[in-house]
């Protein structure tokens, strides 16, 4: 006999399979039931439940209700989670600086742009805004959406809210799920309406034309979008990207030639407090980590900040939600330099993300482009309106059925009254005597007799005629796809006319992002050190002892350049592509530095040279294919992290460029066993490309050496039996090897 009364129902499963399935179930629950908004209404479940609960007692025409009551109703009926999460979600829906079109009208302290928390829910009050009531809740009982049981099966809640406009784009959304995240910026309702109306009328409208309706995001706090139109379009098409945002500002003139910068709007997510703190950190830096003093980079930034800025103060108030005043060190400070510094080193200019990850109309999470969002929303809205009109026709049929019964009774009202008074079962007798249905008979018995007076017959017939005409019109709309699309378009247009407003975020794509251009710097002497394996570092001053420099095992110096912080540093790879970094991008200290590939996208290419120089510095650049030209250092500068095609090597390899001095006059080239000397002025000056032929190369040979003659030059040339020998060129010997550029030169020994 078994030791237990029953055998336990236990299934043996591999723990890895069970853990994988359990985690997947949890992940999908977070994605679909918590973190991501629905495409149709733009709401997450907790937001949807808050609005649905408030629709019962906190409509726009009602008095404000205590927030604690709303939270209690939500967690008691629909959302069995902590009250703090529900209240935080409700606060966000009420903040005019968070939502472009707030859904809750809050009364009391609902937080601030500077990150101040809202007051406790027992102190604040709220009700729905007209936008939320009309756009998201007005069709709750119109047969548009499906309802589902709540968590304990005692209540019904909507699976979606019947959105009349694409709220997911109007107010945006943000959320972090398991393995995916959502970041949708808000947009202007008029632009959304224009795109939606055009798409409803022309469902085959090209994506490019659809995107043309949008200038870009429209944030509640304003600011300025400075991204290029191309990058905005690319982000919308892919559903992923970023937008470059800049604060709005004014330059106010003061007495005696003084001036100040006043910031009036900040990029999304940026507060005046954060800007004040950042400027203070720049002007008064603290040592990082366990260091005892600030780094050279911090010292340079401090010097720059204190040379440009005198003071910063926050003058924001109720009349001016954002007023940040920045006073220059003196009136001699360049406005452009000060602004460039602020935009480069603070979040007065920053990126905001676009990640159109949401639940589509099939409740599947994924990232889709803006055109796909609008197309799916239009399909949803057409289906929703079709359901609403179908439900309206059913309601009309029911009402007309009742009216037909009343009109039938009115034909012989006296007999109907006699039947009601005398019959034991008046309902059955009315049905038999007048040929009406059970539902019509019940209605007759429920109404007051004065509603069946002859005067009422005219009203009843007029109501029936109006309903019949409405029914005919609705059937016509449902029977034609074109008519249905126009009907929905007209509704969208009317809602946009009611709730739409002007853009708050300016668009200025002609402004170049500050971080991609020169920012004012302190001009000081530094030494740039780059190793053969591509590690770069920086030292202050020019008194660096090269013999004392340390290197990684197997590594050594590629370049030790004495330069200034305002000079560009050029990286040239073997394919002739040039890249530009700033000296101050390199770390200072006594370490090995950082890979320069972290500062420029070298794509694994080998560096052949690192060079720098003051503006106007001239270089002789060439490939071992025997072609080259003279250029300035500005010609090698690249504005892109990925560099630019500078020297066309045509399958050969780039040689290290030669810095030209004012008195340089002769070029010395060697290939195989031939040597050529020719005047430097025979080389062309170009800004890039392949260049001109330097030397005609022997078959199978490449340009082995290229140099400049400066009074004396010692060359290693092929000798007898293949052994190299030294050849010394001086003023007297030079002329023996002189020739013309692009010739073979003279044979050695």
ZIZIRA-V569739 format. One record per helix or strand of 3 or more residues. SS is the DSSP state (h for helix, s for strand). FROM is the first residue (numbers start at 0). TO is the last residue. Records with the same first field share a line. If there is no record, write none. Layout:
BEGIN
SS = FROM-TO, FROM-TO
END
This chain:
BEGIN
h = 14-34, 44-53, 66-76, 82-93, 129-136, 166-169, 188-200, 206-210, 228-237, 254-256, 271-282, 295-307, 334-344, 369-409, 412-421, 425-433, 437-445, 448-451, 453-477, 480-498, 513-515, 545-547, 582-584, 595-597, 632-635, 679-681, 719-721, 730-736
s = 103-106, 124-127, 146-148, 155-157, 172-175, 180-183, 239-245, 247-252, 258-264, 308-313, 323-327, 348-354, 356-358, 364-366, 524-530, 534-539, 556-563, 567-572, 576-581, 606-611, 617-622, 626-631, 665-670, 673-678, 704-708, 711-717, 723-729
END
